[in-house]
Amino acid sequence: MPKVQSVRPLAIPAISTRLLLTAAGVTILLLALAYLVAFDQGALSRSGMYMHELMHDGRHLLGVPCH
């Protein structure tokens, strides 16, 4: 009778809390930046025309229709 080899389950690598929080923070910042550039249309950019024009140019650069 042949010998039966046992199969070990694959070990799932542990994800550190610091890495998880860093990834969540980066994701939130990128989503906030995408909102400001693509969908804000100047509602939150009350710091003058410089910020408005910067976001407006960002929309053109990304190909988001704005006017």
C-alpha positions as CSV (number, residue, x, y, z in Angstrom):
1,M,0.0,0.0,0.0
2,P,1.5,3.4,-1.0
3,K,2.2,6.0,1.7
4,V,-0.3,8.9,1.9
5,Q,1.3,12.3,2.3
6,S,-0.5,14.9,4.3
7,V,-1.2,18.2,2.7
8,R,-0.4,21.3,4.8
9,P,-2.7,24.3,4.4
10,L,-1.2,27.4,2.9
11,A,-0.2,30.0,5.5
12,I,-1.9,33.3,5.0
13,P,0.6,36.1,5.6
14,A,-0.4,38.5,8.3
15,I,-1.0,42.1,7.4
16,S,0.3,44.6,10.0
17,T,-2.1,47.1,11.4
18,R,0.3,49.9,10.3
19,L,0.3,48.8,6.7
20,L,-3.5,48.5,6.7
21,L,-4.0,52.0,8.2
22,T,-1.5,53.4,5.7
23,A,-3.3,51.9,2.8
24,A,-6.6,53.1,4.0
25,G,-5.2,56.6,4.5
26,V,-3.7,56.7,1.0
27,T,-7.0,55.5,-0.5
28,I,-9.0,58.2,1.3
29,L,-6.6,60.9,0.2
30,L,-6.6,59.7,-3.4
31,L,-10.5,59.6,-3.4
32,A,-10.6,63.1,-1.9
33,L,-8.2,64.4,-4.6
34,A,-10.2,62.7,-7.3
35,Y,-13.4,64.3,-6.0
36,L,-11.7,67.8,-5.8
37,V,-10.3,67.6,-9.3
38,A,-13.2,65.8,-11.1
39,F,-16.5,66.7,-9.4
40,D,-16.0,69.8,-7.2
41,Q,-16.4,72.4,-9.9
42,G,-15.1,75.1,-7.5
43,A,-17.5,74.5,-4.6
44,L,-14.7,73.9,-2.1
45,S,-12.0,75.9,-3.7
46,R,-12.7,79.2,-2.0
47,S,-9.1,80.2,-1.7
48,G,-9.1,82.4,-4.8
49,M,-8.9,81.9,-8.5
50,Y,-5.5,80.1,-8.4
51,M,-7.0,77.0,-6.8
52,H,-10.0,77.1,-9.1
53,E,-7.9,77.3,-12.2
54,L,-5.6,74.6,-11.0
55,M,-8.5,72.2,-10.5
56,H,-10.0,73.3,-13.8
57,D,-6.7,72.5,-15.6
58,G,-6.6,69.2,-13.8
59,R,-10.0,68.3,-15.1
60,H,-8.9,69.0,-18.7
61,L,-5.7,67.0,-18.1
62,L,-7.7,64.0,-16.9
63,G,-10.3,64.3,-19.7
64,V,-13.2,65.0,-17.4
65,P,-15.8,67.2,-19.1
66,C,-16.3,70.5,-17.2
67,H,-17.9,72.9,-19.6
